[in-house]
Amino acid sequence: MSPTIDGEAKSPMIFSSKDLSLVYADPKWDGGSDTKLQFYDGKPYVTFWSGIDFQGHGSGGGVMLNSSYDKVYNISVNSLAGGADGHEFQLN
């Protein structure tokens, strides 16, 4: 989950499905959206987009956290002048 509330800092958040208690949040990330579980080389990663939001789009990159919520990859797009949009972080 990565809510947007006007005037508030954004951060990716993970809640327990058992009792909705907060499992992970890290407000030092600049924004955060498209939080989901994805697999890379057979291993699960929590992924989310982090960057600057503009009206209707964003400019940033993808972040991958391991099962201990440690950042293991911070992916940027060098070939796009505007960076990666917040709706487009999917591993293939």
N, C-alpha and C positions, 0 to 999 in steps of 0.2 A: 504494500500500500504506500502511496506517496501523495498525500493530499496537498491541495493548494488552497491557502487561506490568505486573502489580501492583507498585506502588511506584516505577515508572519514569515519567518525563515522556513525554507523547505528542507526536508530530510527524508530519505527512504526509511520506512518503518516496517517491522515484521511483528505480527501479533500471534500468540498461541491460538490455535483453533479450539483448544479445550476450554479456555476461560477468558480469552481475549486479552490476556496480560501481555505487556510489551516485552518482546524477546530481544529486539535490536532496534536501535536508532542512533544515528551519528550526525548531529547537526553541523559538523564541519564541512560536509559536502555541499557544494554550491548547487542547490536544487536537487532534484531527484524525481524520476518518473519511470514508468514502465518496469517496475520492480517485479522480478519473477525468478523462478528456478529454471536453469538451463544446464545442459550437460556438454562438457568439452573433454575429449579423450576419455570418455566413459566416467568422468567424475562430475558430481553435482556442484554447481556454483549458483549463488544468489547474484543476480545481475541487475543493474539499473543504469539509467542514463543520468549523467550529471553535467550541468552546464548552466548557461544563462538563458532564461526564458524571454522571448520577445512576444509581441502580439501575434498569436497564431503559429509560431514556430520557435525553435530553440537552436542554440549553437553549443555543442559540447562533445562528449564522448561517452564510452561505456566503461563501467566498473564491474569487476568480477571479484566476489568474496568467496573464500573457501568455507568449509563446514564449521570452522571456528570463527567465522566472520572477519577473518584477516583479509586485507586487500592483497590479491595476488596478481591482478592485471588491471591496468588502466589504459584503455584502448582509445586512441585518437585517430582521426581521419585527416591525413595530410593532403589528399588530392581534392578535397572539397573546401573551397574558400570559406564557407559559412560553418564548417564543422558538421557533425552529425546531429540530426534532429532528435528530439525527445521521444518520438514515436517509432524509432527505427533501430533499436538495439536488439538484434536477433542473431544468434549464432547459427551457422550453417555447417 
